[in-house]
Amino acid sequence: VSPRGQVAVRPARPEDWLGVQALLRELDELHAELVPAYFRPATRTEPDWRRLLGDSTALALVAVDEGEGSRAPVGFLSLRVYDTPADPTMVPRRRGHLETLIVDARRRRSGIGGRLLAAAADWARARGAAEMVLTTWVGNAEADAFYERLGYRVLSHVLHAKL
Ligand SMILES: CC(C)(COP(=O)(O)OP(=O)(O)OC[C@H]1O[C@@H](n2cnc3c(N)ncnc32)[C@H](O)[C@@H]1OP(=O)(O)O)[C@@H](O)C(=O)NCCC(=O)NCCS
């Protein structure tokens, strides 16, 4: 076990890919376990990573332990900003959609997830977003407890039934 240092949150760079890929694998496996009818573990590819980093409507952040020689990311977040579609029944608003948040399982409960989310909220706010939205999947008690603690409340319930 390497010594733990200061954790920094910064925009992701192309060379963070291998570390982020490992974190995404952890997240994909969790989702496949929780909702196998929807998710399966897959190999994420570098072209998608490059596209994300080049997308001006998206934010990709990593948390990096500066005391760790490898500087492999210990947390990753991605977010996109969306405007409400032109629909007369909808209140026009810009929102930050949190797409991915994952902290290395060995590094949880030390404030990393909260710091990533706070930095993402600042970024979205600076781009005119009035609110953040995100999806958690049933059974993800860790995520539910985390978001509830940070003030997030349930907005809708998605129902499903077998045909
Ligand atoms: C959800 C997740 C990102 C939280 O990251 P984290 O770095 O552990 O979160 P923090 O340390 O910033 O937690 C902040 C607060 O949230 C609450 N919290 C976080 N995890 C919790 C848990 N497992 N049980 C209860 N409360 C929890 C606590 O109040 C915590 O503060 P405390 O540790 O001082 O009590 C992390 O658990 C994770 O990566 N989970 C797997 C992937 C996932 O589910 N991602 C979200 C779905 S999109």
PDBQT file of the ligand as one rigid body, heavy atoms in Angstrom, charges set to zero:
ROOT
HETATM    1  C1  LIG A 201     -21.261   7.272  -4.408  1.00  0.00    +0.000 C 
HETATM    2  C2  LIG A 201     -19.742   7.504  -4.319  1.00  0.00    +0.000 C 
HETATM    3  C3  LIG A 201     -19.274   8.218  -5.559  1.00  0.00    +0.000 C 
HETATM    4  C4  LIG A 201     -19.454   8.386  -3.081  1.00  0.00    +0.000 C 
HETATM    5  O1  LIG A 201     -18.068   8.737  -3.063  1.00  0.00    +0.000 OA
HETATM    6  P1  LIG A 201     -17.262   8.986  -1.712  1.00  0.00    +0.000 P 
HETATM    7  O2  LIG A 201     -15.960   9.600  -2.077  1.00  0.00    +0.000 OA
HETATM    8  O3  LIG A 201     -17.233   7.779  -0.880  1.00  0.00    +0.000 OA
HETATM    9  O4  LIG A 201     -18.197  10.072  -1.000  1.00  0.00    +0.000 OA
HETATM   10  P2  LIG A 201     -17.816  11.107   0.179  1.00  0.00    +0.000 P 
HETATM   11  O5  LIG A 201     -16.694  10.555   0.989  1.00  0.00    +0.000 OA
HETATM   12  O6  LIG A 201     -17.629  12.465  -0.435  1.00  0.00    +0.000 OA
HETATM   13  O7  LIG A 201     -19.168  11.087   1.022  1.00  0.00    +0.000 OA
HETATM   14  C5  LIG A 201     -19.851  12.253   1.444  1.00  0.00    +0.000 C 
HETATM   15  C6  LIG A 201     -20.964  11.867   2.401  1.00  0.00    +0.000 C 
HETATM   16  O8  LIG A 201     -21.960  11.087   1.719  1.00  0.00    +0.000 OA
HETATM   17  C7  LIG A 201     -22.467  10.097   2.621  1.00  0.00    +0.000 C 
HETATM   18  N1  LIG A 201     -22.091   8.745   2.149  1.00  0.00    +0.000 N 
HETATM   19  C8  LIG A 201     -21.214   8.411   1.182  1.00  0.00    +0.000 A 
HETATM   20  N2  LIG A 201     -21.142   7.078   1.033  1.00  0.00    +0.000 NA
HETATM   21  C9  LIG A 201     -21.995   6.549   1.929  1.00  0.00    +0.000 A 
HETATM   22  C10 LIG A 201     -22.354   5.217   2.274  1.00  0.00    +0.000 A 
HETATM   23  N3  LIG A 201     -21.800   4.157   1.659  1.00  0.00    +0.000 N 
HETATM   24  N4  LIG A 201     -23.257   5.028   3.267  1.00  0.00    +0.000 NA
HETATM   25  C11 LIG A 201     -23.797   6.082   3.932  1.00  0.00    +0.000 A 
HETATM   26  N5  LIG A 201     -23.487   7.378   3.649  1.00  0.00    +0.000 NA
HETATM   27  C12 LIG A 201     -22.610   7.604   2.667  1.00  0.00    +0.000 A 
HETATM   28  C13 LIG A 201     -21.802  10.353   3.970  1.00  0.00    +0.000 C 
HETATM   29  O9  LIG A 201     -22.631  11.253   4.695  1.00  0.00    +0.000 OA
HETATM   30  C14 LIG A 201     -20.507  11.009   3.549  1.00  0.00    +0.000 C 
HETATM   31  O10 LIG A 201     -19.934  11.798   4.570  1.00  0.00    +0.000 OA
HETATM   32  P3  LIG A 201     -19.136  11.076   5.786  1.00  0.00    +0.000 P 
HETATM   33  O11 LIG A 201     -18.222  10.039   5.194  1.00  0.00    +0.000 OA
HETATM   34  O12 LIG A 201     -18.419  12.203   6.427  1.00  0.00    +0.000 OA
HETATM   35  O13 LIG A 201     -20.192  10.448   6.635  1.00  0.00    +0.000 OA
HETATM   36  C15 LIG A 201     -18.989   6.154  -4.119  1.00  0.00    +0.000 C 
HETATM   37  O14 LIG A 201     -19.605   5.421  -3.094  1.00  0.00    +0.000 OA
HETATM   38  C16 LIG A 201     -18.936   5.292  -5.362  1.00  0.00    +0.000 C 
HETATM   39  O15 LIG A 201     -18.053   5.461  -6.207  1.00  0.00    +0.000 OA
HETATM   40  N6  LIG A 201     -19.887   4.327  -5.497  1.00  0.00    +0.000 N 
HETATM   41  C17 LIG A 201     -19.887   3.412  -6.608  1.00  0.00    +0.000 C 
HETATM   42  C18 LIG A 201     -20.244   4.077  -7.921  1.00  0.00    +0.000 C 
HETATM   43  C19 LIG A 201     -21.589   4.752  -7.853  1.00  0.00    +0.000 C 
HETATM   44  O16 LIG A 201     -22.547   4.224  -7.322  1.00  0.00    +0.000 OA
HETATM   45  N7  LIG A 201     -21.659   5.976  -8.409  1.00  0.00    +0.000 N 
HETATM   46  C20 LIG A 201     -22.841   6.792  -8.382  1.00  0.00    +0.000 C 
HETATM   47  C21 LIG A 201     -23.864   6.328  -9.344  1.00  0.00    +0.000 C 
HETATM   48  S1  LIG A 201     -23.893   7.353 -10.785  1.00  0.00    +0.000 SA
ENDROOT
TORSDOF 0
